[in-house]
Amino acid sequence: MQKYRFPLYRRSSNGLNWYRIDSESELTEVQALGRRHVVHHLRAHAYPERLRIHGLITLEDGHVEECGAAEVEELLAKYGGGGGR
């Protein structure tokens, strides 16, 4: 199994979701909903949640891509997601 250096940063290819992945079981997502943005924190306990995070880490889902830390951290700071990691 490959070791990853967290946090990892991802965004959806449609530009509506950004992810900061803090571990194999924890992430923070910024989701654009119209002109609003909502921040979700997920600590995965159930297997489907862990699979979702694993898919984001490995980029298996063809709908996500890598992005820069500054892009995600700026959104987290702006919308109250506890940026500055």
C-alpha positions as CSV (number, residue, x, y, z in Angstrom):
1,M,0.0,0.0,0.0
2,Q,1.3,3.4,-1.0
3,K,2.0,6.0,1.7
4,Y,0.6,9.5,1.1
5,R,1.8,12.8,2.6
6,F,-1.3,14.6,3.9
7,P,-3.0,16.9,3.4
8,L,-3.8,16.3,-0.2
9,Y,-5.9,18.7,-2.3
10,R,-8.5,17.8,-4.9
11,R,-11.2,19.6,-6.9
12,S,-14.1,18.2,-9.0
13,S,-13.6,18.6,-12.7
14,N,-16.8,20.7,-12.8
15,G,-15.3,23.2,-10.4
16,L,-18.1,23.0,-7.7
17,N,-16.3,21.0,-5.0
18,W,-12.8,21.3,-3.4
19,Y,-11.4,18.8,-0.9
20,R,-8.6,18.9,1.7
21,I,-7.9,15.3,2.6
22,D,-6.3,15.1,6.0
23,S,-6.0,11.4,6.3
24,E,-7.3,8.2,4.9
25,S,-10.4,8.7,7.0
26,E,-10.9,12.4,7.3
27,L,-11.6,15.3,4.8
28,T,-13.0,18.7,4.5
29,E,-15.0,19.7,1.5
30,V,-16.1,23.1,0.2
31,Q,-19.2,22.8,-2.0
32,A,-20.5,25.6,-4.2
33,L,-24.3,25.9,-4.2
34,G,-25.2,28.7,-6.5
35,R,-23.6,31.8,-5.0
36,R,-23.2,30.2,-1.6
37,H,-20.5,27.9,-0.4
38,V,-21.0,25.2,2.3
39,V,-18.1,23.5,4.2
40,H,-18.5,19.8,5.2
41,H,-16.2,17.9,7.6
42,L,-16.2,14.2,7.2
43,R,-14.7,11.6,9.5
44,A,-15.2,8.3,7.8
45,H,-16.3,5.4,10.0
46,A,-18.5,3.5,7.5
47,Y,-16.9,1.5,4.7
48,P,-18.6,3.5,1.9
49,E,-17.2,6.8,3.3
50,R,-13.7,5.3,3.5
51,L,-14.1,4.1,-0.2
52,R,-15.1,7.7,-1.2
53,I,-12.0,9.1,0.5
54,H,-9.8,6.4,-1.0
55,G,-11.1,7.3,-4.5
56,L,-10.3,10.9,-4.0
57,I,-6.8,10.1,-2.8
58,T,-6.0,7.8,-5.7
59,L,-7.9,9.9,-8.3
60,E,-9.8,6.8,-9.4
61,D,-12.9,8.8,-9.9
62,G,-12.6,10.4,-13.3
63,H,-14.4,13.5,-12.0
64,V,-11.7,14.8,-9.7
65,E,-8.2,16.2,-10.2
66,E,-5.3,17.5,-8.2
67,C,-5.2,21.2,-7.3
68,G,-3.0,23.5,-5.3
69,A,-3.1,23.9,-1.5
70,A,-3.5,27.6,-1.8
71,E,-6.7,27.3,-3.8
72,V,-8.4,25.1,-1.3
73,E,-7.0,26.8,1.8
74,E,-8.2,30.2,0.5
75,L,-11.7,28.9,0.2
76,L,-11.7,27.3,3.6
77,A,-10.5,30.5,5.2
78,K,-13.1,32.5,3.4
79,Y,-16.0,30.3,4.1
80,G,-15.2,29.3,7.7
81,G,-13.7,25.9,7.2
82,G,-10.7,26.3,9.5
83,G,-8.0,26.9,6.9
84,G,-4.4,27.3,7.7
85,R,-3.2,23.7,8.0
